[in-house]
Amino acid sequence: MTFCLDSTIIKPDNNKEIKNSIILLHGYGGDGKDISMLSLNWKRHLPNTIFICPNGHEKCPINPSGFQWFDLTQDDPEYILEQSIKAEKKLRKFIDEIKNEFKLTNKKICLSGFSQGCMMSINLGLTIEEEFSCIVGFSGKIINQEDLKSRKKNSTNILLIHGDADQVVSPNHMLEAKDFFIRNNLVIETHLIKNCDHHIPIEASSIALNYILKKFNNS
């Protein structure tokens, strides 16, 4: 099947049955192939999981060989929110296609992303009626707290991981997000990685893998 977003797809080895999916959303200027690298460490521990890594629906003007979920060339919060909601609609359609193709429910899907992809995972994961297995976000933030509060429809569990030396997305955003989720009765786990800038180190990848394993085993 052709999906509405071009994707890098890593299926289970030896045609094993697909029981779960991890949808990985790349950061600004990246692509599905970039973020699919996470699957290299994870897949041997998740033999029945399909990894699906879509390209953003728009070319990135800063990096024409990469993609974006929403435009960052205008420093206007309202514009950014509006553009992110457009991306959400595209990703909702994409998730429905994945569910139909592989016969999965939301509880069998982990939404994960880096930076801009983390922001999209949070919004998507909490504004769809049915809970997901979990949301795992690296180096991101909540795009707009008021908007998310008004549209929140479920209580999917969340893991956020951030580098303490991140100069692109301040680690303070993780603390703000944690406070927001606690105030809105969501189960949130956070990890601050020492001496880490804006990337996903092995330590963060391992923390995320253990969290996902726990969630999939309980679903």
C-alpha positions in Angstrom: 0.0 0.0 0.0 1.1 3.6 -0.7 0.6 5.9 2.3 -0.1 9.6 2.2 3.4 10.4 3.4 6.6 8.9 1.9 8.0 6.7 4.6 11.0 4.6 5.6 9.6 1.3 6.9 11.5 -1.3 8.8 9.4 -4.5 9.1 10.1 -7.4 11.6 12.7 -9.9 10.4 11.7 -13.2 8.9 8.1 -12.1 8.3 7.3 -12.3 12.0 3.8 -11.2 12.9 3.3 -7.5 13.4 1.9 -6.8 16.8 3.0 -3.2 17.5 4.1 -0.1 15.6 6.5 2.7 16.5 5.8 5.8 14.4 9.0 8.0 14.5 8.7 11.7 13.5 11.9 13.5 12.5 13.0 17.0 13.4 13.1 20.2 11.4 15.1 19.7 8.2 15.4 15.9 8.7 13.7 13.0 7.1 12.3 9.5 7.9 15.6 7.8 7.0 17.5 10.0 9.6 15.2 9.0 12.5 14.9 5.4 11.4 18.4 5.0 12.8 16.8 4.6 16.3 15.3 1.3 15.1 18.8 -0.3 14.7 19.2 -0.5 18.4 15.6 -1.1 19.2 14.4 -3.8 16.7 16.2 -6.8 18.2 14.4 -6.1 21.5 11.1 -5.6 19.6 10.8 -8.5 17.2 7.1 -8.0 16.4 7.3 -4.3 15.9 7.1 -2.4 12.6 9.0 1.0 12.6 7.4 3.6 10.3 9.3 6.9 9.7 7.4 9.3 7.5 8.9 12.4 5.8 7.3 15.7 6.7 4.6 16.8 4.2 6.6 20.0 3.3 10.1 20.6 2.0 12.2 22.5 4.5 13.4 25.9 3.1 16.5 25.9 5.3 17.5 22.4 4.1 15.9 21.7 0.7 17.0 18.0 0.9 15.0 17.7 4.2 11.4 18.1 5.3 9.4 19.9 8.0 6.2 19.4 9.9 5.6 23.1 10.1 7.4 26.3 8.9 9.7 28.1 11.3 10.8 31.0 9.1 8.2 33.2 10.8 8.6 33.9 14.5 4.8 34.1 15.0 3.2 31.7 17.6 -0.2 31.9 16.0 1.2 31.1 12.5 3.2 28.2 14.0 0.2 26.8 15.7 -1.9 27.0 12.6 0.8 25.3 10.5 1.2 22.5 13.1 -2.5 21.8 13.1 -2.3 21.4 9.3 0.4 18.8 9.8 -1.7 17.1 12.5 -4.5 16.6 9.9 -2.1 15.0 7.5 -0.6 12.8 10.2 -4.1 11.7 11.5 -4.8 10.4 8.0 -1.4 8.7 7.9 -2.0 7.0 11.3 -5.5 5.7 10.1 -3.8 4.3 7.0 -1.2 2.5 9.2 -3.9 1.1 11.5 -5.9 -0.2 8.6 -3.0 -1.7 6.7 -1.4 -3.5 9.7 -4.7 -4.2 11.7 -3.5 -2.2 14.7 -5.4 -0.2 17.4 -3.9 3.0 19.0 -3.0 1.0 22.1 -0.5 -1.0 19.9 1.2 2.2 18.6 3.9 4.3 20.2 4.2 7.8 18.8 7.8 9.1 19.1 9.7 12.1 17.7 12.7 14.3 17.9 12.5 18.1 18.3 9.7 19.3 15.9 8.7 15.6 15.6 8.4 15.5 19.4 6.1 18.5 19.4 3.9 16.8 16.8 3.8 13.5 18.7 2.6 15.3 21.9 -0.2 17.1 20.0 -1.3 14.1 18.0 -1.0 11.7 20.9 -3.3 13.6 23.2 -5.9 15.1 20.8 -7.1 11.8 19.2 -10.0 10.1 21.0 -8.4 6.7 21.7 -5.3 6.4 23.8 -2.0 5.3 22.3 0.4 2.9 24.0 2.7 5.8 24.8 4.3 9.0 23.6 8.1 9.2 23.6 9.6 12.7 22.9 13.2 13.7 22.5 14.3 17.4 22.8 10.9 19.0 22.2 8.2 21.0 23.8 4.5 21.8 23.9 3.7 24.1 20.9 0.9 25.9 22.7 -0.3 24.9 26.2 -3.7 26.7 26.0 -4.5 25.0 22.6 -3.5 21.6 23.9 -5.5 21.9 27.1 -8.6 22.8 25.1 -8.2 19.9 22.6 -6.9 17.1 24.9 -9.1 14.0 24.5 -7.1 11.2 26.2 -4.5 10.5 28.9 -1.8 8.6 27.0 1.3 8.1 29.2 4.3 10.2 28.2 8.1 10.0 28.4 10.2 13.1 27.7 14.0 13.1 27.4 16.1 16.2 26.9 19.8 17.2 27.0 20.8 19.7 29.7 23.1 21.5 27.2 20.5 21.9 24.4 21.0 25.3 22.7 18.2 24.7 20.1 15.3 23.8 22.3 15.9 24.8 25.9 15.6 22.0 28.5 13.4 24.4 30.4 10.7 23.4 28.0 10.7 19.9 29.3 10.2 21.1 32.8 7.3 23.4 31.7 5.8 20.4 29.8 6.1 18.2 32.9 4.3 20.8 35.0 1.5 21.1 32.4 1.0 17.3 32.2 0.9 16.9 36.0 -1.6 19.8 36.3 -3.7 18.0 33.7 -3.6 14.6 35.4 -1.3 12.9 32.9 1.3 10.3 33.8 4.6 11.8 32.8 8.2 10.6 33.1 11.2 12.8 32.4 14.9 12.4 32.0 17.5 15.1 31.7 20.7 13.8 30.0 24.0 15.4 31.3 26.4 17.1 28.9 24.0 16.5 26.0 23.1 19.0 23.3 20.4 18.8 20.6 20.6 15.1 19.6 19.6 11.6 20.8 22.6 9.9 22.6 22.7 6.2 23.3 21.7 6.8 26.9 18.4 8.5 25.8 17.8 5.7 23.2 18.2 3.0 25.9 15.9 4.8 28.4 13.2 5.2 25.7 13.5 1.5 24.6 13.0 0.2 28.1 10.0 2.5 28.6 8.4 1.3 25.3 9.1 -2.3 26.1 7.3 -1.9 29.4 4.3 -0.2 27.7 4.0 -2.7 24.9 4.2 -5.6 27.4 1.3 -4.1 29.3 -0.9 -3.4 26.3 
